[in-house]
Amino acid sequence: MIRVVLYLLLAIILITFLRMVIGGFTRAVSNLAGLSGERDRTSARGQREGSEQLKRDPVCGIYVAPSASVTKEVRGKTIYFCSEECRDKYGEG
């Protein structure tokens, strides 16, 4: 019984060690191939494009980008809508 427990413990330690070695090897190969730099450029591009905060349409609840929305000024505040229909419904209510 003790032998089985020791074998299981040894197997767990061996698997953990192999995962560390394989993970380090994979990172080293991707760094040499320049894949990590590509990932960094992609994430920076995504942050730049995603820097525009989405605004919530108060009528239907859809989130829209300010550059693609229909706007209306109410008491000096800009309100963003997904469509002209939502903008007109907001004015009625």
C-alpha positions as CSV (number, residue, x, y, z in Angstrom):
1,M,0.0,0.0,0.0
2,I,2.8,2.4,0.9
3,R,4.5,1.5,-2.4
4,V,1.5,2.5,-4.4
5,V,1.3,5.9,-2.6
6,L,4.9,6.5,-3.2
7,Y,4.6,5.7,-6.9
8,L,1.6,8.1,-7.2
9,L,3.6,10.8,-5.4
10,L,6.6,10.2,-7.7
11,A,4.3,10.3,-10.8
12,I,2.8,13.7,-9.7
13,I,6.2,15.2,-9.1
14,L,7.5,13.8,-12.5
15,I,4.5,15.2,-14.4
16,T,4.9,18.6,-12.7
17,F,8.6,18.7,-13.6
18,L,7.9,17.7,-17.2
19,R,5.2,20.4,-17.6
20,M,7.7,23.0,-16.4
21,V,10.4,21.8,-18.8
22,I,8.0,21.7,-21.8
23,G,6.5,25.1,-20.9
24,G,10.0,26.7,-20.7
25,F,11.0,25.0,-24.0
26,T,7.8,26.3,-25.7
27,R,8.4,29.8,-24.5
28,A,12.0,29.7,-25.6
29,V,11.1,28.5,-29.1
30,S,8.3,31.1,-29.5
31,N,10.7,33.9,-28.4
32,L,13.3,32.7,-30.9
33,A,10.7,32.6,-33.6
34,G,9.5,36.1,-32.7
35,L,5.9,35.0,-31.9
36,S,5.8,36.8,-28.6
37,G,6.7,40.1,-30.4
38,E,3.8,39.5,-32.7
39,R,1.5,38.9,-29.8
40,D,2.7,42.2,-28.2
41,R,2.0,44.2,-31.3
42,T,-1.4,42.6,-31.7
43,S,-2.4,43.4,-28.1
44,A,-1.1,47.0,-28.5
45,R,-3.2,47.4,-31.7
46,G,-6.2,46.0,-29.9
47,Q,-5.8,48.5,-27.0
48,R,-5.4,51.4,-29.5
49,E,-8.5,50.4,-31.4
50,G,-10.4,49.6,-28.3
51,S,-9.5,52.8,-26.5
52,E,-12.8,54.4,-27.6
53,Q,-15.2,53.8,-24.7
54,L,-18.6,52.2,-25.6
55,K,-21.7,54.1,-24.7
56,R,-25.0,52.5,-23.6
57,D,-28.1,53.4,-25.5
58,P,-30.6,54.4,-22.8
59,V,-33.6,53.1,-24.8
60,C,-32.6,49.6,-25.9
61,G,-29.5,49.1,-23.8
62,I,-27.2,48.2,-26.6
63,Y,-23.5,49.4,-26.3
64,V,-22.3,51.5,-29.3
65,A,-19.1,53.2,-30.2
66,P,-19.4,56.9,-30.1
67,S,-18.0,57.2,-33.6
68,A,-20.8,54.9,-35.0
69,S,-23.6,56.2,-32.9
70,V,-26.5,58.7,-33.3
71,T,-26.2,61.5,-30.8
72,K,-28.5,64.0,-29.1
73,E,-27.7,66.8,-26.8
74,V,-29.9,66.9,-23.7
75,R,-29.2,69.6,-21.0
76,G,-25.6,70.0,-22.3
77,K,-24.9,66.3,-22.1
78,T,-24.3,64.1,-25.2
79,I,-26.4,61.0,-25.3
80,Y,-25.5,58.2,-27.6
81,F,-28.0,56.0,-29.5
82,C,-27.7,52.9,-31.7
83,S,-30.2,54.3,-34.2
84,E,-32.4,57.2,-35.1
85,E,-35.5,55.2,-33.9
86,C,-34.0,54.9,-30.4
87,R,-33.1,58.6,-30.5
88,D,-36.7,59.5,-31.4
89,K,-38.2,57.2,-28.8
90,Y,-36.0,58.8,-26.1
91,G,-37.4,62.2,-27.1
92,E,-41.0,61.0,-26.8
93,G,-40.5,59.5,-23.3
